[in-house]
Amino acid sequence: MEHKAKVGVVVPIWNVAPYIERCIESLMAQTLDDMQFVFVDDATPDNSIEILNAVLDRYPERKRQSMVVHHEVNKGLPTARKTGLEHINAEYVAHCDSDDWVDSTMYEKMYHKACSENADMVISEYYVGDNAIHHRVPSDSNMVRAYLQGKIPPYVWARLTRTEIYQRVVFPKENYYEDWVQCVQLHTNCRKVVFLHELLYHNRINSTSITKVNTYSDKCEKNLRQCMANVKLVHDYVINNHLAKERDLVYMKTYTRNQLKPKLKLRQGRRQYLHIYPEVNWIQFTCRYLPREMKLEFIAIWLNRYPEWDSKGKYVYRNLKEVKIKLKTFLKKIVGKS
């Protein structure tokens, strides 16, 4: 019988030459011995694969546990992950983005947690840049809603999942929000999900990442279309399976149309923003789980106080004090129409 590793890791690779060495070295240094690594070359245009091979040569034992799969053309992150999973032969599987890195004990700790509690999924805490992200654990009955409402970030790279669970997951084709599509399906097919309260994954803030678009180009329109396609997949899945209600999707819809923020200084951009998921304009202010900042941000947009970029790439608003003063009156109007 063919040997099955304890943990397999899928690593999609595209245009990450400045970062991939640190990523691969962190994987090669794992304290768990029995592992498998599948690197998917998604037709990367740079020398990322040459760097990968050079690092693997420095770790001959790990190199024997590794394989590199090549796409002839770029197929996108979801398809690259799916390709990697097709080559995984392990009890549990994890994903690692090739511009991130992991703690050397990550997969050993997660695997032992999964085994000791007979869990189908283990979720770790992580860093985004220098910021530590800790989880507030909801009850199992509220877990799907926690994903939808933004209470539990839906990132597959912070999870170790029993490999067979992925056989029941339908992969999206679009890049944006694809983790949301997968995480909701994964959780509903898991008998037991547990949390490991240790910071083990390091998510790099990469200005060239597919999730960072600080321009007024047509790219934000493309991102919006991809987000909306994946939101529809999530919507249809949770509604058809009676896992959540329409109101639970307000956070996702609000987050989706935020892809248009770079265009809000343009009149047509603001109009387009307000006409995407128009039901959100009224629901969000009576929706208890939405963050106050998200509601305040919408008011600033609605009152034509357009966002601007600060030096760190974050949005700031002019005349925010005036926005806050008008908040009480505006909320009364919203509640009256709900």
Secondary structure, 3 states (H helix, E strand, C coil): CCCCEEEEEEEEECCCCCCHHHHHHHHHCCCCCCEEEEEEECCCCCCHHHHHHHHHHCCHHHHCCEEEEECCCCCCHHHHHHHHHHCCCEEEEEECCCCCEECCCHHHHHHHHHHHCCCCEEEEEEEECCEEECCCCCCHHHHHHHHHCCCCCCCHHHEEEEHHHHHHCCCCCCCCCHHHHHHHHHHHCCCCEEEEEEEEEEECCCCCCCCCCCCCCCHHHHHHHHHHHHHHHHHHHHHHCCCCCHHHHHHHHHHHHHHHHHHCCCHHHHHHHHHCCCCHHHHHHHCCCCCHHHHHHHHHHHCCCCEEECCCCCEEECCHHHHHHHHHHHHHHHHHHC
